[in-house]
Every structure is written in C-alpha cells, then in structure tokens.
Amino acid sequence: MYQIFSCLMGVLLLCASHSTGHTQERFFTRAGTVAFDAEGAMDDVEEIKAINRQALCVLDLGSGQMEWAVLMKGFQFKNALMQEHFNENYVESSLYPKAHFKGKVLNLPERKALEKGGEWPVTVKGVMALHGVSKEVVAKGLLRSRAQGQQIGLESDIELALADYGIRIPSVVGSKVAEVVAIAIQGDLDPFKK
C-alpha cells in the first residue's frame, strides 16, 4: 500500500508543480471502491464477487488527468478460499501486486459549472495496467460536483476481458467464471492540500 501511495503522492506533487491556479484543482481519495462481478453462465455456484474499498485516485481538474491504483490483495470476498484462489491462481498478486489506470477525462465540465454543483456524463480514456499487461481503455462515467465544488464524485461501470490481460481460467472451473468481468468504480475525492 505504501508503494502505491508514494507513487500517487509523487503524481500529485508533479501536478502541483505544473499546474496553475488554486489548490482546489487537484482532488484525491484513498477510499475509492472498486468492485467486480465475475460470475459465469452457471448460476448454481457461489457468487464470484469482490470489493476493494482502498482504491487511490487523483484527479487534476486543470488538465483532466486522472489516476487510479488498487492493491489486488485488497479485494475482499465472502469466501476466504475464493480470495486465496483469486490472489494465487488468477491475478497472481505476488507477481502483479496492483492494478493501475492512468488517463484523462476528455469532456471535463468547465470550472464555473463545477463550482455551482451538478452531475455530468464524462468519457475517460487511458491505459489500464493489470497482471503485467497494459491496454488502452475508453470508459463512460459520471462526475458529480458537491459542496460548491469542494468534493468531486466519480463513478463508472466497465467490462474487462480476462484474456486481454493474460488471466487464464482453468478448464476445471469452465463456465463458473465469466470471461468478461463487470467492474464498478466509485470515489468521493476531496481537495488535495499540501
């Protein structure tokens, strides 16, 4: 966790040194949520769902740059054995400890609109790094501005094909695990203060 936090703090400081304007241009959270549903076609098996409530996110409203990072071992399952299989056999957390997204909000609302508050559909484009593979992704989402622009909410639902990231599904579990995983992302970001 410390490694990811240090990396994102470096990004924040880099943004601070290259961005003009107020501190409120940069927003941050260590408590974002990333949840996934990997249930396959067979509906008689135990649910294959997990959630991580310690995702880190940085958003620079000046540039639209955004980064997310999450430790793979932070995903919590209802079943401890399933969590062990996830970390050891699928995402190989000891070799690939985190997932990371770095990209840009393409249609960021104007600062005046954000200060008034509201919500806007947005598109984010960037690179997702997972299981040692980096791929470009484009995702639709929602951006909310609350408390006179003093908090930014982000959410998105995306789908990732496991094969795109070299994650193999053993034939023994076959259709119990989905080939395409549904992922829900949410975060409430507060102004970054130096």
C-alpha positions in Angstrom: 0.0 0.0 0.0 2.8 2.4 0.9 4.4 1.9 -2.6 1.1 2.9 -4.4 0.5 5.8 -2.0 4.1 7.1 -2.6 3.6 6.8 -6.4 0.3 8.7 -6.3 1.7 11.4 -4.0 4.5 11.8 -6.5 1.9 12.3 -9.2 0.1 14.9 -7.0 3.2 16.8 -6.4 4.1 16.7 -10.0 0.7 18.0 -10.9 1.1 20.8 -8.3 4.4 21.9 -9.7 3.0 22.0 -13.3 -0.5 23.4 -12.7 -1.5 26.9 -12.2 -4.5 28.0 -10.2 -5.8 27.1 -6.8 -5.2 24.0 -4.7 -8.8 23.0 -5.5 -7.6 22.0 -9.0 -6.4 18.7 -7.5 -8.6 16.1 -5.8 -7.7 12.9 -4.0 -9.0 9.9 -2.2 -7.6 6.8 -0.5 -11.1 5.3 0.0 -12.4 4.7 -3.5 -14.2 1.5 -4.2 -13.6 -1.0 -7.0 -16.0 -3.9 -7.1 -16.2 -6.7 -9.6 -18.6 -9.5 -10.6 -17.0 -12.5 -12.3 -20.0 -14.9 -12.2 -20.1 -17.1 -15.2 -23.0 -18.8 -17.0 -23.6 -21.4 -14.3 -25.9 -19.8 -11.7 -25.8 -22.7 -9.2 -22.3 -21.8 -7.9 -21.2 -19.5 -5.1 -21.1 -15.8 -6.2 -17.8 -14.7 -7.6 -17.8 -11.1 -6.4 -15.3 -8.9 -4.5 -14.8 -5.3 -3.4 -11.8 -3.2 -2.5 -12.5 0.0 -0.5 -9.0 1.3 -0.5 -8.5 2.4 -4.1 -6.4 5.5 -4.5 -7.4 8.2 -7.0 -6.0 11.5 -8.1 -7.9 14.0 -10.4 -6.5 17.2 -11.7 -9.3 19.5 -12.8 -6.9 21.8 -14.6 -5.7 19.2 -17.0 -8.3 16.4 -16.7 -5.5 13.9 -15.8 -6.7 11.1 -13.6 -5.0 8.1 -12.0 -6.4 5.1 -10.0 -4.4 2.4 -8.2 -5.6 -0.6 -6.3 -3.8 -3.4 -4.5 -5.0 -6.7 -5.7 -4.8 -8.3 -2.2 -7.2 -5.6 -1.0 -10.2 -7.3 -2.8 -12.4 -8.9 -0.2 -14.6 -12.0 -1.0 -17.2 -13.6 1.1 -15.3 -16.9 0.8 -11.7 -16.9 2.1 -10.8 -19.8 -0.2 -12.0 -18.0 -3.2 -10.0 -15.0 -2.2 -6.9 -17.2 -1.9 -7.5 -18.7 -5.4 -8.0 -15.2 -6.8 -4.7 -14.0 -5.5 -2.6 -17.1 -6.1 -4.1 -18.6 -9.3 -5.7 -15.8 -11.3 -4.2 -12.4 -10.7 -1.0 -13.7 -9.2 -0.8 -10.9 -6.6 2.7 -11.7 -5.5 4.0 -11.1 -9.1 1.5 -8.3 -10.0 0.5 -6.6 -6.7 -1.6 -3.8 -8.2 -3.8 -2.6 -11.0 -3.3 0.9 -12.2 -5.2 3.2 -14.6 -3.7 6.5 -15.9 -5.7 8.6 -18.3 -7.7 11.7 -18.9 -11.3 12.9 -18.6 -12.0 14.0 -22.2 -15.1 16.2 -21.6 -14.4 17.7 -18.2 -17.1 20.4 -17.3 -15.9 24.0 -17.0 -14.7 25.1 -13.6 -17.6 27.6 -13.2 -20.1 24.7 -13.7 -18.3 22.5 -11.2 -18.4 25.3 -8.6 -22.2 25.5 -9.0 -22.5 21.8 -8.5 -24.3 19.1 -10.5 -23.5 16.0 -12.4 -22.2 15.3 -15.9 -21.7 12.3 -18.1 -18.0 12.0 -18.9 -15.7 9.9 -21.0 -12.3 8.8 -19.8 -9.5 7.5 -22.0 -6.3 6.0 -20.8 -4.2 2.9 -20.1 -5.1 0.1 -17.7 -2.3 -1.9 -16.3 -3.3 -5.3 -14.9 -1.5 -8.6 -14.5 1.6 -7.3 -16.3 -0.4 -6.1 -19.4 -1.2 -2.5 -20.3 -4.1 -1.8 -22.6 -5.8 1.3 -23.7 -9.4 1.6 -22.5 -12.2 4.1 -23.0 -15.0 4.3 -20.4 -18.1 6.2 -19.8 -18.8 7.5 -16.4 -20.4 10.2 -14.2 -18.8 13.1 -12.5 -20.5 14.9 -9.6 -19.6 18.2 -8.0 -20.8 18.7 -4.5 -20.5 21.3 -1.7 -19.7 24.3 -4.0 -17.0 22.3 -5.9 -15.3 21.2 -2.7 -15.9 17.5 -3.4 -15.8 15.6 -6.7 -17.6 12.3 -7.1 -16.7 9.8 -9.8 -18.3 6.6 -10.9 -18.1 4.2 -13.8 -19.1 0.7 -14.9 -16.7 -1.0 -17.2 -16.1 -4.5 -18.5 -12.7 -6.1 -18.9 -12.0 -9.4 -20.8 -9.7 -11.5 -18.7 -7.9 -12.9 -21.7 -6.9 -9.4 -22.7 -4.8 -9.3 -19.6 -3.4 -12.8 -19.8 -5.6 -14.1 -16.9 -6.4 -17.7 -17.6 -9.5 -19.5 -16.4 -8.7 -23.2 -15.6 -10.9 -25.6 -17.6 -11.9 -27.2 -14.3 -14.0 -24.2 -13.4 -15.1 -23.6 -17.0 -18.3 -21.6 -17.2 -18.4 -20.8 -13.5 -16.1 -17.8 -14.0 -17.0 -15.1 -16.6 -14.6 -14.4 -19.4 -15.6 -10.7 -19.2 -15.7 -9.2 -15.8 -18.1 -6.4 -14.8 -16.3 -3.7 -12.7 -17.9 -0.9 -10.8 -15.7 2.1 -9.7 -16.7 4.9 -7.3 -14.9 7.6 -5.4 -15.5 10.8 -3.5 -12.5 13.0 -3.9 -11.6 15.9 -1.6 -9.3 18.8 -2.4 -5.6 17.9 -2.1 -3.9 20.1 0.5 -0.1 20.4 0.5 
